[in-house]
């Protein structure tokens, strides 16, 4: 179980770092938005690239922030049934839901969105707006975001299995209690 928990820790570390980047991007998007508005109204100058940059940052923090949010257990869940279950029942529900729904869905969406990116990359897609940005770099965010969410799902599965086997969390690490 320890090697699997080490993998889980690595995935958690990656998604924590990406979450930190996403938190910064929220601030950066606000600054770009405010700066763009001030320049437009103060100097009558506007550029589509600044607007598109805001959209790109938003896309990144939504797609990469999903795995970070899942890691922190702050995702949306219907808790009517969940709260009625015992702790062990909640672990089983999380495990089954992640294995049967989250991971397969994320991998399918990543697979289906890959051609979307490849087409844009192969033709060197650029925004049709005057002064717009290159489109293909942002289009890779969709498949990568779903892969990151699936990876976090794997990490959560490992942690739920460890908890079901009797491992407990001590300082954010799982350890088997001594009997």
N, C-alpha and C positions, 0 to 999 in steps of 0.2 A: 504493500500500500504506500510505503514511503516514496518510491520512485514516481508513482502516479501523483502524489501530493506535491512533489517537486515540480512536475509538469504543470499542475494547477497553479502553483505559486508563480511560475514563469508567465503563464497566460494572464494571471491577475496583475502582475507587475507591468506587462505590456499595455494592458487596457487601462491601468492606472495612469501611466505616462501619457497615453493618448487622451485620457480624460483631462489631464492637466493642460494639454495643448488645446483641447476643446474649450475649456474654461477661459483660456487666454483669447481664443478666437471670438468668443462672445463679446469680450471687451473690445477687441480689434474691430469687429463688425460695427459696434456702436460708434466707435471713433470715426471709422470710414464713413458711416452714414451721416453722422453729425457734420463732419468736415465737408462732405459732398454737398449737403444742404446749405451750409454757410457759404461756401464758394459760389454755389449757384445763385443764391439770393443776394450776396454782397457784391459779386463781380459779374454776374450774368453769364458765368462760364459753367458748362456742364459736360461731362464725359460719360458715355455709356460704360466705359471700362470700370469706373468706380462703382457703378450700380451692379455690374456683373460680378465684381470682386466681392461685394456684400453677399450676393446669392451663392457664390462659391464657398465663402466662409460658412454661411448658413448650412449648405449641403454637407460640408465636412463635419461641422459639429453635431448635426443631426445623425448622420450615418455612423460616425466614429463614436459619438456620445452614447449611442444605444448600448454598445457593449460595456461601456463604463457605468451606465445607469443600471444595467443588469447585474454587473459585478457588485454594486453597492446595494442591491436588492431594493431599488427605488422605482422599479418598473410598475406599470399598471397591471393590476390583477383583480379579478372579481373575487372578493374575499368572503362572500356569503357562506359558501361551503367550507372554504379553507380554514376560517376561524373556528368552525365547529369540530375540526379534526384535532386529534392529539398531535404532539410534536412529531412523533414517528409517522403519523398519517400525513402530516404536511410534508415531511421529507419524501415520502413515497409519491405523493402527488406532484411535487416539484420534479422528482426524478423521472417519472413517467411522462409528464408534460414536456419536459425538456427533450427527452429521448425520442418521443413519438411525434412531437409537433414542432418545437423550436428548431432543433438542429436540422431535420430534413427540410423544413421550409426555407431556412436560411441558405442551405446548400443549393436547393433548387433555384431560389431567386438569384443567387450568385452565378450559377451556371447559365441561367437565362439572360442575365444582364451582361455577361461577358461579350457576346457578339455586338451588343450596343456600343460598348467601348471600342472593340476592335474595328468596327466599321468607321467610327469617328477618327481613330488613330490612323487607319490605312489611307483615308482621304485627307488627313490633316485638317479636320473640321475646325472652322473658325466661326465665330458669331456673325450672324447676318446684320447685326446692328453696327452702325458707323462707330468706329473706335472700340468695338467689342473685343473680347478676349478669345484666345484659343479654347476650343471646347473639349477636345479629347482628354486633356489632363483631369478635368473634373469628372468626366464620365467613368473613370476607373474607381472613383470613390464608391459607387454603388456596389459592384461586386466585392471590393475589398471590405466595405462596411459589413456586408452580410457574412463574409468569412470570419471577420473579427467577432461578430455576434455569435456565430456557430462555435468558434473557439472558446468564447466565454461560457457558452452552454456546456461544452466539454468539461471546463473547469468546475462548473457548478455541479455537474453529474458526479465528478470525482469527489467533490466535497460532500455531497449528499450520501454517496456510498460509504465514505469514511465515517460520517456521522452515524449511519445505520449500523456500521460495524463496531461502534462504540468509541470511536476517536472523538476527542473533545477539543475545542479551540482554546489554546493557551497562547496569548500574545500573537494572535492572528496566524498561529501555526497549529496544525492538528497533531495531537499526541494521544497515544493509547494510555488510558488511565491504568495505574498499577493496581492490581487486585490484592 
